[in-house]
């Protein structure tokens, strides 16, 4: 899995980000944000559910890619803080993006909106004989699959229920995917504070004081470039 992350990191750093950094001053901040979302964040979000359960040290290169992408959009120096930038653009850290994708896949599966092979990997507590009257059944919890191997804890049938059961009950009973996405965004941002720490100690750039708020793109898992108020739409 480290080789997979290394290939993604190298492709983003040495191919996409260097090219965007060379022309960042020409298209403007809004267009640069859209390009970063299309070429960088989409690559980070693609099939990122397979990274569930990996340690923070393994995911750190992907987080550094996000920091570098934020610096390109706002033209920050290498040692400037990026915490305010990530908050202004409503970008979730890598770990929360993975958990968001897992929860979204579980939501689609239990509401019969995902492929059958994904639906067959999950079992609701209410559907198990003898557990229908349990509290977990009314909370729309899933049965936690048991595994003896460490890699088995990262499979969808194990990692999905583990993350899903930690969500608030009101969130797990939502059937509208659009509403579910918005609530998952909120939950992700509430748990993302520790992961947005930076490695630098200089003062933040002054051009972040009035940073534009981004639009929400549920299709890519909160990959939200800054846009003007006239173009803030939900895309599915």
C-alpha positions as CSV (number, residue, x, y, z in Angstrom):
1,X,0.0,0.0,0.0
2,X,2.9,2.3,0.6
3,X,4.0,1.9,-3.1
4,X,0.4,2.9,-4.1
5,X,0.5,6.0,-2.0
6,X,4.0,6.8,-3.3
7,X,2.8,6.6,-6.9
8,X,-0.1,9.0,-6.2
9,X,2.2,11.4,-4.3
10,X,4.7,11.5,-7.1
11,X,2.1,12.0,-9.8
12,X,0.6,14.9,-7.9
13,X,3.9,16.6,-6.8
14,X,6.1,16.1,-9.9
15,X,3.5,16.2,-12.6
16,X,0.4,18.2,-11.7
17,X,1.4,20.6,-8.9
18,X,4.6,21.7,-10.6
19,X,2.7,22.6,-13.7
20,X,0.0,24.4,-11.8
21,X,2.6,26.2,-9.7
22,X,4.3,27.5,-12.9
23,X,1.1,29.2,-14.2
24,X,-0.7,29.9,-10.9
25,X,-0.6,33.7,-11.4
26,X,-2.2,33.7,-14.8
27,X,-5.6,32.0,-14.5
28,X,-6.5,33.6,-11.1
29,X,-7.3,32.1,-7.7
30,X,-10.8,30.8,-8.6
31,X,-9.7,29.0,-11.7
32,X,-6.6,27.6,-10.0
33,X,-8.9,26.2,-7.3
34,X,-11.0,24.5,-9.9
35,X,-7.9,23.0,-11.5
36,X,-6.5,21.8,-8.2
37,X,-9.9,20.2,-7.4
38,X,-10.0,18.5,-10.8
39,X,-6.4,17.3,-11.1
40,X,-5.2,16.8,-7.4
41,X,-8.1,16.2,-5.1
42,X,-9.9,14.0,-7.5
43,X,-6.8,11.8,-7.6
44,X,-6.6,11.7,-3.8
45,X,-10.2,10.8,-3.5
46,X,-10.3,8.1,-6.2
47,X,-10.9,4.7,-4.5
48,X,-9.5,6.1,-1.2
49,X,-11.7,3.8,0.8
50,X,-9.0,1.1,0.3
51,X,-6.8,3.2,2.5
52,X,-9.0,2.8,5.6
53,X,-7.3,1.8,8.8
54,X,-3.8,2.8,7.6
55,X,-1.6,4.6,10.2
56,X,-1.2,8.3,10.1
57,X,2.5,8.0,9.1
58,X,1.5,6.1,6.0
59,X,-1.1,8.7,5.0
60,X,1.2,11.6,5.7
61,X,2.5,11.9,2.1
62,X,-1.1,12.4,0.9
63,X,-1.7,15.1,3.5
64,X,1.4,16.9,2.4
65,X,0.0,16.9,-1.2
66,X,-3.1,18.6,0.1
67,X,-1.0,21.2,1.9
68,X,1.0,21.9,-1.2
69,X,-2.2,22.2,-3.3
70,X,-3.6,24.7,-0.8
71,X,-0.3,26.7,-1.1
72,X,-0.6,26.8,-4.9
73,X,-4.2,28.2,-4.8
74,X,-3.4,31.0,-2.3
75,X,0.2,31.5,-3.5
76,X,1.7,30.8,0.0
77,X,5.3,30.3,0.8
78,X,6.7,26.9,1.7
79,X,6.8,27.6,5.4
80,X,3.5,29.5,5.7
81,X,0.6,28.1,7.8
82,X,-2.0,26.2,5.8
83,X,-4.5,25.6,8.6
84,X,-6.5,28.7,7.8
85,X,-6.4,27.9,4.2
86,X,-7.8,24.4,4.7
87,X,-10.6,25.8,6.9
88,X,-11.4,28.5,4.4
89,X,-11.8,26.0,1.6
90,X,-13.6,23.4,3.8
91,X,-11.2,20.7,2.9
92,X,-11.2,17.6,5.1
93,X,-7.9,16.0,6.0
94,X,-7.0,12.7,4.4
95,X,-8.2,10.5,7.2
96,X,-11.6,12.2,7.4
97,X,-12.0,12.0,3.6
98,X,-11.5,8.2,3.8
99,X,-14.0,7.9,6.6
100,X,-16.4,10.1,4.6
101,X,-16.2,7.8,1.6
102,X,-16.7,4.8,3.8
103,X,-19.8,6.2,5.4
104,X,-21.2,7.4,2.0
105,X,-20.7,3.9,0.5
106,X,-22.4,2.3,3.5
107,X,-25.3,4.8,3.2
108,X,-25.7,3.9,-0.5
109,X,-25.5,0.2,0.2
110,X,-28.1,0.0,3.0
111,X,-30.5,2.1,1.0
112,X,-30.1,-0.1,-2.1
113,X,-28.4,2.6,-4.1
114,X,-25.0,0.7,-4.4
115,X,-24.1,-2.4,-6.4
116,X,-25.4,-5.7,-5.0
117,X,-21.9,-7.0,-4.2
118,X,-21.5,-4.1,-1.7
119,X,-24.9,-4.6,-0.3
120,X,-24.1,-8.2,0.4
121,X,-21.1,-7.3,2.5
122,X,-23.2,-5.5,5.1
123,X,-25.7,-6.8,7.6
124,X,-28.0,-4.6,9.7
125,X,-28.5,-5.5,13.3
126,X,-32.3,-5.4,12.8
127,X,-32.2,-8.1,10.2
128,X,-30.4,-10.6,12.5
129,X,-32.7,-13.1,14.3
130,X,-32.8,-12.3,18.0
131,X,-31.4,-8.8,17.7
132,X,-34.4,-6.9,16.3
133,X,-35.3,-5.7,19.8
134,X,-31.8,-4.5,20.7
135,X,-31.0,-0.8,21.0
136,X,-28.4,-1.1,18.2
137,X,-31.2,-2.3,15.8
138,X,-33.2,0.9,16.4
139,X,-30.1,2.9,15.9
140,X,-29.7,1.4,12.4
141,X,-26.3,-0.1,13.3
142,X,-24.5,-2.7,11.3
143,X,-23.1,-6.1,12.5
144,X,-19.4,-5.9,13.1
145,X,-17.6,-8.7,11.2
146,X,-14.9,-10.5,13.2
147,X,-11.4,-11.0,11.8
148,X,-8.2,-12.4,13.2
149,X,-5.9,-10.7,10.7
150,X,-4.8,-7.1,10.8
151,X,-5.4,-6.5,7.0
152,X,-8.9,-7.9,7.5
153,X,-9.7,-4.9,9.7
154,X,-9.3,-2.6,6.6
155,X,-11.8,-4.5,4.4
156,X,-15.1,-2.8,3.6
157,X,-17.2,-5.4,5.5
158,X,-15.2,-4.5,8.7
159,X,-14.1,-0.9,8.4
160,X,-17.5,0.2,7.0
161,X,-19.6,-0.9,10.0
162,X,-16.9,0.3,12.4
163,X,-17.1,3.9,11.1
164,X,-20.8,3.8,10.4
165,X,-21.7,2.7,14.0
166,X,-19.8,5.7,15.4
167,X,-22.1,8.2,13.7
168,X,-25.0,9.8,15.5
169,X,-28.3,7.9,15.3
170,X,-30.1,10.8,13.6
171,X,-27.6,10.7,10.8
172,X,-27.8,6.9,10.3
173,X,-31.5,7.0,9.6
174,X,-31.4,9.6,6.8
175,X,-32.3,8.1,3.4
176,X,-31.9,11.2,1.3
177,X,-28.3,11.1,-0.1
178,X,-28.0,14.8,-0.6
179,X,-28.9,15.5,3.1
180,X,-26.7,12.7,4.2
181,X,-23.7,14.2,2.4
182,X,-24.2,17.5,4.0
183,X,-24.4,16.0,7.5
184,X,-21.3,13.8,6.9
185,X,-19.4,17.0,5.9
186,X,-20.4,18.6,9.2
187,X,-19.4,15.5,11.2
188,X,-16.1,15.3,9.3
189,X,-15.2,18.9,10.0
190,X,-16.0,18.5,13.7
191,X,-13.5,15.6,14.0
192,X,-10.8,17.1,11.7
193,X,-9.3,19.7,13.9
194,X,-6.2,17.7,15.1
195,X,-5.4,16.6,11.5
196,X,-5.1,20.1,10.1
197,X,-1.9,20.9,12.0
198,X,0.9,22.2,9.9
199,X,4.6,21.6,10.0
200,X,5.5,25.3,9.8
201,X,5.7,28.1,12.4
202,X,5.5,31.3,10.4
203,X,2.5,33.6,10.4
204,X,-0.4,33.0,8.0
205,X,-0.5,34.9,4.7
206,X,-2.6,38.1,4.8
207,X,-4.6,37.1,1.7
208,X,-6.5,34.5,3.8
209,X,-8.4,37.0,5.9
210,X,-11.3,37.2,3.5
211,X,-10.8,33.9,1.7
212,X,-13.9,32.9,-0.4
213,X,-16.1,30.1,0.8
214,X,-16.2,27.0,-1.4
215,X,-19.1,25.2,-3.0
216,X,-19.8,21.7,-2.0
217,X,-19.2,18.8,-4.4
218,X,-20.7,15.6,-2.9
219,X,-19.7,13.6,-5.9
220,X,-16.0,13.8,-5.0
221,X,-16.2,13.7,-1.3
222,X,-15.9,17.4,-0.2
223,X,-13.4,18.4,-2.9
224,X,-14.5,22.0,-2.8
225,X,-12.6,24.8,-4.7
226,X,-13.4,28.4,-3.9
227,X,-16.0,29.8,-6.3
228,X,-18.0,33.0,-6.6
229,X,-21.4,33.3,-5.0
230,X,-23.1,33.2,-8.3
231,X,-21.7,29.7,-9.1
232,X,-22.2,27.9,-5.7
233,X,-24.2,24.8,-6.6
234,X,-24.5,21.3,-5.5
235,X,-23.2,18.8,-8.0
236,X,-24.2,15.1,-8.2
